[in-house]
Amino acid sequence: MSKKSKKTAILDTYALCITTGLIVGFSLGTLLNNILLSTVAGLILGTVAAYHFTRPKKFRK
């Protein structure tokens, strides 16, 4: 995997996770009658999930 395709894959993962968090947050917001708070929480959770998926793995010896 080249450096360019690896960087593109990381950005695609961030975009996918943030979009999913936005959709889930907005959907839960309509159910909980608090759209703004749920949408922001979904965006934050999507960003945290994307970081978790793309961070470099460190293995212990």
Beta strands, then each sheet from edge to edge (+ up, - down):
end
